[in-house]
């Protein structure tokens, strides 16, 4: 059985088979809860790279299975991640979904390949209205640092929608994202 992550390097964990990692993610709550956030992020990034490499090799079904493991890890990490890391984790998870949809196609109601999951994430986590963001971009140099952070976070979230919109069916099937897309280039 695999030991607690804090005692092993991320490289060793990344060499584990899918079942071992999934068992650890699902069952070993204390070691995930006590996990250093940066170590968790490193493991998450390593699993994302594994999925990306599998996609490049054309191993579509395997990449989808590994993406499920990766997104489950993200969900577990989010439970105890500091607020500053939560946005990073979610943005990376949504970008992974976009790459999978690009490679494998849209599958409505699929837990990973449904674009609605990404769009709903954006709508739910958008701290600023688009109108407010647009107003703040005109004079962003004079905004308080917290407002600038919100604008940067919005820009990172919009980057996911811009990538998603490159899929031909998205523009016509999900027109609600179109007004958001132009704002991204105007943000700090």
Secondary structure in CASP SS format (residue, H / E / C, confidence):
PFRMAT SS
TARGET T0000
AUTHOR 0000-0000-0000
METHOD secondary structure of the structure
MODEL  1
X C 1.00
X C 1.00
X C 1.00
X C 1.00
X H 1.00
X H 1.00
X H 1.00
X C 1.00
X C 1.00
X H 1.00
X H 1.00
X H 1.00
X H 1.00
X H 1.00
X C 1.00
X C 1.00
X C 1.00
X H 1.00
X H 1.00
X H 1.00
X H 1.00
X H 1.00
X H 1.00
X H 1.00
X H 1.00
X H 1.00
X H 1.00
X C 1.00
X H 1.00
X H 1.00
X H 1.00
X H 1.00
X H 1.00
X C 1.00
X C 1.00
X C 1.00
X H 1.00
X H 1.00
X H 1.00
X H 1.00
X H 1.00
X H 1.00
X H 1.00
X H 1.00
X H 1.00
X H 1.00
X H 1.00
X H 1.00
X H 1.00
X H 1.00
X H 1.00
X H 1.00
X H 1.00
X H 1.00
X H 1.00
X H 1.00
X C 1.00
X C 1.00
X C 1.00
X H 1.00
X H 1.00
X H 1.00
X H 1.00
X H 1.00
X H 1.00
X H 1.00
X H 1.00
X H 1.00
X H 1.00
X H 1.00
X H 1.00
X H 1.00
X H 1.00
X H 1.00
X H 1.00
X H 1.00
X H 1.00
X H 1.00
X C 1.00
X C 1.00
X C 1.00
X C 1.00
X H 1.00
X H 1.00
X H 1.00
X H 1.00
X H 1.00
X H 1.00
X H 1.00
X H 1.00
X H 1.00
X H 1.00
X H 1.00
X H 1.00
X H 1.00
X H 1.00
X H 1.00
X H 1.00
X H 1.00
X H 1.00
X H 1.00
X H 1.00
X H 1.00
X H 1.00
X C 1.00
X C 1.00
X C 1.00
X C 1.00
X C 1.00
X C 1.00
X C 1.00
X C 1.00
X C 1.00
X C 1.00
X H 1.00
X H 1.00
X H 1.00
X H 1.00
X H 1.00
X H 1.00
X H 1.00
X H 1.00
X H 1.00
X H 1.00
X H 1.00
X C 1.00
X C 1.00
X C 1.00
X C 1.00
X H 1.00
X H 1.00
X H 1.00
X H 1.00
X H 1.00
X H 1.00
X H 1.00
X H 1.00
X H 1.00
X C 1.00
X H 1.00
X H 1.00
X H 1.00
X C 1.00
X C 1.00
X H 1.00
X H 1.00
X H 1.00
X H 1.00
X H 1.00
X H 1.00
X H 1.00
X H 1.00
X H 1.00
X H 1.00
X H 1.00
X H 1.00
X H 1.00
X H 1.00
X H 1.00
X H 1.00
X H 1.00
X H 1.00
X H 1.00
X H 1.00
X H 1.00
X C 1.00
X C 1.00
X H 1.00
X H 1.00
X H 1.00
X H 1.00
X H 1.00
X H 1.00
X C 1.00
X H 1.00
X H 1.00
X H 1.00
X H 1.00
X H 1.00
X H 1.00
X H 1.00
X C 1.00
X C 1.00
X H 1.00
X H 1.00
X H 1.00
X C 1.00
X C 1.00
END
